[in-house]
């Protein structure tokens, strides 16, 4: 009997290890982090890239890591909302747009759930110069989870994605608290509002960093965060700052496609983009 129990126990342990190993490999595959999954870069750009209108923004959604299913819905919604506001919204996943000629014709660049290593060193330098000389940046959701070797980009955001709660629910409904600040990205928002999303935790809290203005926080008491743990108190999820002559807006919401059908979420996102672009 003992021998039979031992054999069954070994079988259970082996099966558990196989499942865990398979899950780990699948996760690495989805995140494009297996050794043979090298990032793809756009080195050349052929074709016109100058915006035709004065109120033009570039919507960039390239991914060399996990790809959010909400991206296509986000592109559709930002284009539609932009059209109502008289904006020209050009959507692309071509890093070739990141050259001085193309960038200077846009008032802001939106990074929509971008992931991985997506720009060459030359393109990174062009974007840095663009921002510091008066361009605008609007980052949405996983725009904080990319280009970890690009130090300037981390300084632009003020912090980096750390992780997000996975258990018991990777995308729970929680209450967002609108900060009492006067800003286009908070105009018209309720003091507290509920939303389903993937609640990002960050390596550092930007609230006390010089030059940063927090726009939204998530109330950690309104959702369960068994593992990984949340930020244990003050939990900013949207903020702004100026960088040289340019402007930076970041919001962590946007994991779910329903974000781009949510009136409050869209007011927040479009207000932030408009502020970054100085519209």
C-alpha positions as a printed Julia matrix, in Angstrom:
279×3 Matrix{Float64}:
   0.0    0.0     0.0
   2.79   2.42    0.96
   4.62   1.65   -2.28
   1.44   2.35   -4.28
   0.85   5.64   -2.47
   4.49   6.64   -3.08
   4.19   5.85   -6.78
   0.99   7.9    -7.08
   2.63  10.76   -5.19
   5.61  10.78   -7.54
   3.25  10.79  -10.5
   1.33  13.78   -9.13
   4.58  15.68   -8.48
   5.86  14.9   -11.99
   2.59  16.0   -13.59
   2.59  19.22  -11.54
   6.16  20.0   -12.61
   5.31  19.33  -16.25
   2.27  21.63  -16.05
   4.27  24.38  -14.36
   7.09  24.04  -16.88
   4.68  24.09  -19.79
   2.92  27.14  -18.38
   6.23  28.95  -17.95
   7.29  28.23  -21.53
   3.89  29.33  -22.86
   4.11  32.58  -20.86
   7.57  33.29  -22.3
   6.23  32.55  -25.78
   3.31  34.98  -25.36
   5.69  37.64  -24.03
   8.09  36.93  -26.94
  10.99  36.28  -24.58
  12.15  32.9   -25.82
  15.76  32.95  -27.11
  14.75  32.73  -30.77
  12.06  35.43  -30.51
  14.17  38.45  -31.37
  12.58  41.93  -31.55
  11.73  43.19  -35.03
  12.84  46.73  -35.86
  11.82  49.07  -38.68
  15.06  50.6   -39.94
  13.81  52.34  -43.05
  10.67  54.26  -43.84
   9.59  54.85  -47.41
   6.64  57.12  -48.14
   5.09  60.39  -47.0
   5.02  60.9   -43.25
   4.21  64.58  -42.84
   0.9   65.29  -41.14
  -1.37  67.4   -43.31
  -3.19  69.23  -40.5
  -2.22  71.47  -37.6
  -3.92  69.28  -34.99
  -2.18  66.01  -35.82
  -1.13  63.19  -33.49
   0.69  59.95  -34.23
  -0.86  56.81  -32.72
   1.87  54.18  -32.28
   0.96  50.63  -31.21
   3.96  48.47  -32.08
   4.52  45.39  -29.9
   7.57  43.17  -29.58
   6.2   41.56  -26.44
   2.71  40.74  -25.18
   0.01  42.14  -27.45
  -3.17  43.41  -25.84
  -6.42  42.51  -27.54
  -7.69  45.99  -26.69
  -5.29  47.72  -29.1
  -7.5   47.59  -32.17
 -10.47  48.89  -30.17
  -8.28  51.66  -28.81
  -7.17  52.73  -32.28
 -10.77  52.8   -33.47
 -11.97  54.84  -30.49
  -9.13  57.37  -30.44
  -9.54  57.96  -34.17
 -13.3   58.44  -33.79
 -13.0   60.75  -30.78
 -10.18  62.65  -32.45
 -12.29  63.23  -35.55
 -15.02  64.77  -33.37
 -12.43  67.17  -31.99
 -11.01  68.09  -35.38
  -7.78  66.14  -34.91
  -5.86  64.18  -37.49
  -4.97  60.8   -35.95
  -2.45  58.75  -37.95
  -2.11  55.17  -36.67
   1.02  53.13  -37.35
   3.2   50.32  -36.05
   6.16  51.45  -38.16
   9.11  52.66  -36.1
  10.38  54.38  -39.23
   8.12  57.3   -38.32
  10.55  58.11  -35.51
  12.79  60.42  -37.46
  13.07  64.21  -37.07
  11.16  65.03  -40.28
   8.15  62.87  -39.46
   8.0   63.63  -35.75
   8.09  67.41  -36.08
   4.84  67.37  -38.07
   2.93  65.84  -35.12
   1.94  67.67  -31.95
   2.06  64.48  -29.87
   2.85  60.79  -30.14
   0.59  58.27  -28.39
   2.11  54.97  -27.27
  -0.92  52.67  -27.14
  -0.12  49.51  -25.12
   3.3   49.24  -26.72
   5.53  46.43  -25.39
   9.06  45.13  -25.74
  12.06  46.68  -27.45
  10.51  48.57  -30.37
  12.78  51.43  -31.43
  16.37  51.5   -32.66
  18.93  53.69  -30.89
  18.63  56.29  -33.65
  14.84  56.34  -33.36
  15.09  56.69  -29.58
  17.37  59.72  -29.93
  15.0   61.3   -32.46
  12.07  60.87  -30.07
  14.0   62.25  -27.1
  14.94  65.36  -29.08
  11.34  65.69  -30.25
   9.96  65.67  -26.68
  12.61  67.92  -25.19
  12.05  70.48  -27.93
   8.3   70.78  -27.49
   6.66  67.54  -28.64
   4.02  65.71  -26.63
   3.91  62.13  -25.3
   0.81  60.21  -24.23
   1.39  56.7   -22.87
  -1.45  54.24  -22.39
  -1.36  51.09  -20.23
   1.66  48.92  -21.12
   3.6   51.88  -22.47
   5.23  51.65  -19.02
   6.27  48.03  -19.7
   8.73  48.47  -22.58
  12.26  49.54  -23.54
  13.85  48.67  -20.19
  17.34  49.44  -21.5
  16.33  52.98  -22.55
  17.17  55.02  -19.45
  15.75  58.3   -20.75
  12.35  56.68  -21.33
  12.22  55.52  -17.71
  13.06  59.06  -16.61
  10.32  60.39  -18.87
   7.72  58.23  -17.11
   9.24  58.62  -13.66
   8.86  54.91  -12.92
   8.35  51.54  -14.57
   5.77  48.77  -14.5
   6.55  46.35  -11.67
   3.77  43.79  -11.95
   0.01  43.5   -11.68
  -2.22  41.52   -9.4
  -2.91  38.1   -10.9
  -4.67  36.27   -8.07
  -7.53  36.02   -7.34
  -8.51  38.05  -10.43
  -6.11  39.53  -13.01
  -8.6   42.21  -14.1
 -11.0   43.02  -11.25
 -13.47  45.88  -10.93
 -12.06  48.59   -8.67
 -12.77  52.2    -7.72
 -10.72  54.97   -9.3
 -10.24  58.16   -7.3
  -9.98  61.39   -9.31
  -7.4   63.71   -7.78
  -8.6   67.25   -6.9
  -6.55  68.96   -9.62
  -7.55  71.19  -12.52
  -6.51  69.32  -15.64
  -8.07  68.38  -19.02
  -7.48  64.68  -18.21
  -9.7   64.92  -15.12
 -12.25  67.47  -16.32
 -15.8   66.15  -15.97
 -14.79  62.97  -14.13
 -16.62  61.84  -10.98
 -14.69  62.0    -7.71
 -14.92  58.19   -7.58
 -15.79  55.84  -10.43
 -15.63  52.11  -11.03
 -13.84  50.28  -13.8
 -12.61  46.81  -14.69
  -8.93  46.74  -15.59
  -5.53  45.21  -15.01
  -4.25  47.3   -12.11
  -0.57  47.97  -12.64
   1.82  48.24   -9.72
   4.87  50.45  -10.27
   8.44  50.27   -9.05
   8.26  53.77   -7.6
   5.51  56.15   -6.54
   5.69  59.34   -8.62
   3.59  61.46   -6.25
   6.48  63.06   -4.41
   8.78  63.34   -7.41
   9.53  66.94   -8.47
   7.42  68.14  -11.4
   4.88  65.3   -11.42
   1.12  65.79  -11.02
  -0.95  62.73  -10.1
  -4.33  62.62  -11.84
  -5.87  59.3   -10.79
  -5.3   56.69   -8.11
  -6.9   53.3    -7.63
  -8.43  52.54   -4.23
  -6.71  49.31   -3.17
  -9.46  48.65   -0.62
 -11.93  48.04   -3.44
 -10.26  45.0    -5.01
  -8.47  41.9    -3.78
  -4.73  41.65   -4.43
  -3.54  38.34   -2.99
  -0.63  37.9    -5.42
   1.28  39.89   -6.45
   0.55  42.42   -3.74
  -0.55  45.95   -4.69
   1.4   49.09   -3.76
   0.22  49.01   -0.16
  -1.56  52.34    0.08
  -1.16  55.33   -2.22
  -1.46  53.93   -5.75
  -1.22  56.47   -8.61
  -2.28  55.18  -12.03
  -2.2   58.39  -14.11
   0.07  61.42  -14.02
   1.66  64.21  -16.05
   4.84  66.26  -16.13
   6.76  68.59  -18.42
  10.07  67.47  -19.97
  12.21  70.26  -21.38
   9.79  72.12  -23.66
   7.57  69.04  -24.06
   4.76  67.39  -22.13
   4.23  63.85  -20.83
   0.9   62.2   -19.95
   0.61  58.58  -18.81
  -2.38  56.49  -17.8
  -2.29  52.86  -16.72
  -5.87  52.07  -17.73
  -6.54  50.38  -21.06
  -6.06  46.63  -20.63
  -9.67  45.86  -21.43
 -11.35  46.65  -24.74
 -14.29  48.02  -22.74
 -12.02  50.9   -21.68
 -12.59  52.43  -25.1
 -16.37  52.3   -24.71
 -16.3   53.81  -21.21
 -17.34  57.48  -21.2
 -15.18  58.4   -18.2
 -12.13  56.5   -19.45
 -12.36  58.12  -22.89
 -12.75  61.62  -21.42
  -9.64  60.98  -19.35
  -7.57  59.57  -22.24
  -8.58  62.19  -24.8
  -8.11  64.99  -22.28
  -4.6   63.75  -21.55
  -3.69  63.45  -25.22
  -5.03  66.92  -25.94
  -3.02  68.37  -23.05
   0.17  66.64  -24.2
  -0.38  68.03  -27.72
  -1.14  71.56  -26.4
  -4.53  71.53  -28.18
